[in-house]
C-alpha cells in the first residue's frame, strides 16, 4: 500500500541506518487476499527496480500457481534477469541467496519455462 514516494522514504530509513543498497530487495505485493489476477501488475516490480536501483521481487497472493510461474523460455547465451527467473518452493534449484550472483550470468544452454536452472 505504498506509492513510490513512500518506498523512497522507507529506503532512506534503511540506507541512513547503514544498510547498503545492494543488500535491499523490495517486494511488490498486493494487499488483497486473494489477489484478483487483474490486480497483479507484475510490471510494478520493474518500475520499482528502475526507480531506485534495488533488487526486486514479488510476494504472490493470487489463488493457484499461474502468476508465480509466469516465467518463460531462456535462450542459450541470454542474460539471466528478473524477467526470466523466479524463486520457488520447495528449494530444489539454486539457492535464492545467490540471486545477485545469478543476475550477473548468462545461460550456458537453453532452459524451458519453469525448468530448474543449473550452472
Buried (B, 14 or more C-beta within 10 A) or exposed (E): EEEEEEBEEEBEEBEEEEEEEEEBEBEBBBEEEEBEEEEBEEEBBEBBBEEBEBBBBBEBBBEEEEBBEBBEEBEEEEEBEBBBBBEBEEEEBBEBEEBEEBEEEEBEEEBEEEEEBEE
